[in-house]
Amino acid sequence: MTSTSPDINGSAARKTSRRDPENSRRALIAATLDTIAEIGITDTTVSKIIERAELSRGMIHLHFGGKNQLLVAAAQSFGEEYFEELERGIQDAAGDPEAIIMAVIRADLGEALMNERSTRIWHAFRGAAHANDGIALYSSTRDKRLRDTIRSAFRDIARDYDEKDDPVLARDATFGLIVLLEGMWVDYLSNPHAFSREAAVSIIRRFISGLFPRHFR
């Protein structure tokens, strides 16, 4: 995820963004996400966004058409950051289905993705999704990319077992894992300083090994 550390070159970057449309667009999205993380989505106003981005109000209308479209673009960007980090872990798994599942778990629970900033943003977007179809598109608990990645790996693992209903086993394992991961994000959001990433990985591994006793030991 985007670093929360101060950017000593921030002013220079913002000056450049005024002359570069793509940089302006990125600056507005970053300012929106940072503001949401700080004060929540309800209190994230256009005034606060442009103040943080050091850009004019007109830039929002120029690049996005309005505040709602900017919020949707921010939700999309936030989701893309998540999947970019996830993909890096999956590539290292080299096609091994068990390694892919563990890579998803470790990436999802790792500090790059699960941190105080990102869990606040995630919670804010989830809360707004029921009233905003655009945000919901990028904040669904049933995101197709994540679900398909996990289910494909579980389907390959399920073939190693003499089960007539291996597609059902893969389905159940997929939704069970997603629920476990999301539960860990909620727990981290509530108790960031008491949360143990190592224990979370171990707990999830123990649960899915109950479905696949010859795997995830």
C-alpha positions as CSV (number, residue, x, y, z in Angstrom):
1,M,0.0,0.0,0.0
2,T,1.0,3.6,-0.2
3,S,3.5,4.6,2.4
4,T,2.3,6.7,5.3
5,S,5.7,8.2,6.0
6,P,6.1,12.0,5.2
7,D,7.3,12.9,1.8
8,I,10.0,15.6,2.0
9,N,9.6,16.3,-1.7
10,G,5.8,16.6,-1.4
11,S,5.7,20.4,-2.3
12,A,7.8,19.9,-5.4
13,A,5.7,17.0,-6.5
14,R,2.5,19.0,-6.1
15,K,4.0,21.9,-8.1
16,T,4.8,19.4,-10.9
17,S,1.3,17.9,-10.7
18,R,-0.2,21.2,-11.6
19,R,1.6,21.0,-15.0
20,D,1.1,17.3,-15.5
21,P,-2.6,16.1,-15.7
22,E,-1.7,12.5,-14.7
23,N,0.2,13.7,-11.7
24,S,-2.7,16.0,-10.7
25,R,-5.1,13.0,-10.9
26,R,-2.8,10.9,-8.8
27,A,-2.4,13.7,-6.2
28,L,-6.1,14.0,-5.9
29,I,-6.6,10.3,-5.4
30,A,-3.8,10.1,-2.8
31,A,-5.2,13.2,-1.0
32,T,-8.6,11.6,-0.9
33,L,-7.4,8.3,0.5
34,D,-5.2,10.0,3.1
35,T,-8.2,12.2,4.1
36,I,-10.5,9.2,4.4
37,A,-7.9,7.4,6.5
38,E,-7.6,10.4,8.8
39,I,-11.2,11.5,9.3
40,G,-13.5,9.0,7.5
41,I,-15.4,9.2,4.3
42,T,-18.4,11.3,5.6
43,D,-16.1,14.2,6.6
44,T,-14.0,14.0,3.5
45,T,-15.0,17.1,1.7
46,V,-13.8,18.7,-1.6
47,S,-12.3,21.5,0.5
48,K,-10.2,19.1,2.6
49,I,-9.1,17.1,-0.5
50,I,-7.9,20.1,-2.5
51,E,-6.2,21.6,0.6
52,R,-4.2,18.4,1.1
53,A,-3.4,18.0,-2.6
54,E,-2.6,21.8,-2.9
55,L,-4.7,21.9,-6.1
56,S,-7.6,24.0,-7.2
57,R,-11.3,22.9,-6.8
58,G,-11.6,22.9,-10.6
59,M,-9.1,20.1,-10.9
60,I,-11.6,17.6,-9.4
61,H,-14.2,18.5,-12.0
62,L,-11.6,18.5,-14.8
63,H,-10.2,15.0,-14.0
64,F,-13.2,13.3,-12.4
65,G,-16.4,15.3,-13.0
66,G,-17.2,15.6,-9.3
67,K,-16.6,14.4,-5.8
68,N,-18.5,11.1,-6.2
69,Q,-16.5,10.1,-9.3
70,L,-13.3,11.0,-7.4
71,L,-14.3,8.7,-4.5
72,V,-15.0,5.9,-6.9
73,A,-11.6,6.4,-8.6
74,A,-10.0,6.4,-5.1
75,A,-11.7,3.1,-4.3
76,Q,-10.5,1.6,-7.6
77,S,-7.0,2.8,-7.0
78,F,-7.0,1.4,-3.5
79,G,-8.2,-2.0,-4.9
80,E,-5.5,-2.0,-7.6
81,E,-2.8,-1.3,-4.9
82,Y,-4.0,-4.4,-3.1
83,F,-3.9,-6.6,-6.1
84,E,-0.5,-5.4,-7.2
85,E,0.9,-6.4,-3.8
86,L,-1.0,-9.7,-3.9
87,E,0.3,-10.6,-7.4
88,R,3.9,-10.1,-6.3
89,G,3.4,-12.9,-3.7
90,I,1.5,-15.2,-6.0
91,Q,4.3,-14.9,-8.7
92,D,6.8,-16.3,-6.2
93,A,4.5,-19.3,-5.7
94,A,5.5,-20.6,-9.1
95,G,2.1,-22.2,-9.8
96,D,2.0,-24.4,-6.7
97,P,-1.6,-24.2,-5.5
98,E,-0.8,-24.7,-1.8
99,A,2.0,-22.0,-2.1
100,I,-0.5,-19.7,-3.9
101,I,-3.0,-20.0,-1.0
102,M,-0.3,-19.3,1.6
103,A,1.0,-16.4,-0.5
104,V,-2.5,-14.8,-0.5
105,I,-2.8,-15.3,3.2
106,R,0.6,-13.9,4.0
107,A,0.2,-10.9,1.6
108,D,-3.3,-10.1,2.9
109,L,-2.1,-10.1,6.5
110,G,1.3,-8.5,5.8
111,E,2.2,-5.0,6.9
112,A,2.3,-3.7,3.3
113,L,-1.5,-4.4,2.9
114,M,-2.8,-4.6,6.5
115,N,-1.9,-1.4,8.3
116,E,-3.7,1.2,10.2
117,R,-4.1,3.5,7.2
118,S,-5.4,0.7,4.9
119,T,-7.8,-0.8,7.3
120,R,-9.4,2.5,8.0
121,I,-9.8,3.2,4.3
122,W,-11.1,-0.4,3.7
123,H,-13.7,0.0,6.5
124,A,-14.8,3.4,5.2
125,F,-15.3,2.1,1.7
126,R,-17.2,-0.9,2.9
127,G,-19.5,1.3,5.0
128,A,-20.2,3.5,1.9
129,A,-20.6,0.7,-0.6
130,H,-24.3,-0.1,0.3
131,A,-25.3,3.4,-0.9
132,N,-22.8,3.9,-3.7
133,D,-22.7,1.4,-6.5
134,G,-19.5,2.7,-7.9
135,I,-17.6,2.2,-4.6
136,A,-19.3,-1.2,-4.2
137,L,-17.8,-2.3,-7.5
138,Y,-14.3,-2.0,-6.0
139,S,-15.1,-2.9,-2.4
140,S,-17.1,-6.1,-2.6
141,T,-16.6,-9.0,-0.2
142,R,-16.9,-11.2,-3.3
143,D,-14.3,-9.6,-5.5
144,K,-14.1,-11.8,-8.6
145,R,-10.3,-11.6,-9.0
146,L,-9.6,-12.6,-5.4
147,R,-12.3,-15.3,-5.4
148,D,-11.2,-16.8,-8.7
149,T,-7.5,-16.9,-7.7
150,I,-8.3,-18.7,-4.4
151,R,-10.9,-21.0,-5.9
152,S,-8.6,-22.1,-8.7
153,A,-5.9,-23.1,-6.3
154,F,-8.3,-24.9,-3.9
155,R,-9.8,-26.7,-6.9
156,D,-6.3,-28.0,-7.8
157,I,-5.7,-29.1,-4.3
158,A,-9.2,-30.8,-4.0
159,R,-8.3,-33.0,-6.9
160,D,-5.8,-34.8,-4.7
161,Y,-8.6,-36.1,-2.5
162,D,-11.1,-38.8,-3.3
163,E,-14.1,-36.6,-3.1
164,K,-17.0,-36.6,-5.6
165,D,-17.9,-33.1,-4.6
166,D,-14.5,-31.5,-5.0
167,P,-16.0,-28.4,-6.7
168,V,-18.1,-27.9,-3.6
169,L,-15.1,-28.4,-1.4
170,A,-13.2,-25.8,-3.3
171,R,-16.1,-23.4,-3.1
172,D,-16.5,-23.9,0.6
173,A,-12.8,-23.5,1.2
174,T,-12.8,-20.3,-0.9
175,F,-15.6,-18.5,0.9
176,G,-14.3,-19.8,4.3
177,L,-10.9,-18.4,3.7
178,I,-12.2,-15.0,2.5
179,V,-14.4,-14.8,5.7
180,L,-11.4,-15.6,7.9
181,L,-9.2,-13.0,6.2
182,E,-11.8,-10.3,6.5
183,G,-12.4,-11.2,10.1
184,M,-8.6,-10.7,10.7
185,W,-8.9,-7.2,9.1
186,V,-11.7,-6.3,11.4
187,D,-9.8,-7.6,14.4
188,Y,-6.7,-5.6,13.4
189,L,-8.8,-2.5,12.8
190,S,-10.1,-2.8,16.4
191,N,-6.9,-3.9,18.0
192,P,-3.9,-3.0,15.8
193,H,-1.3,-3.0,18.6
194,A,-2.4,-6.3,20.1
195,F,-2.7,-8.1,16.7
196,S,-0.3,-10.9,15.9
197,R,0.3,-11.5,12.2
198,E,2.1,-14.8,12.9
199,A,-0.8,-16.1,15.0
200,A,-3.3,-15.0,12.4
201,V,-1.5,-17.0,9.7
202,S,-1.2,-20.0,12.0
203,I,-4.9,-19.9,12.9
204,I,-6.1,-19.7,9.3
205,R,-3.7,-22.5,8.2
206,R,-5.1,-24.7,11.0
207,F,-8.7,-24.1,9.8
208,I,-8.0,-24.8,6.1
209,S,-5.9,-27.9,7.0
210,G,-9.1,-29.3,8.5
211,L,-10.6,-29.3,5.0
212,F,-7.4,-30.6,3.4
213,P,-5.6,-32.8,6.0
214,R,-2.7,-33.7,3.7
215,H,-2.0,-30.0,3.0
216,F,-1.2,-26.8,5.0
217,R,0.6,-28.7,7.8
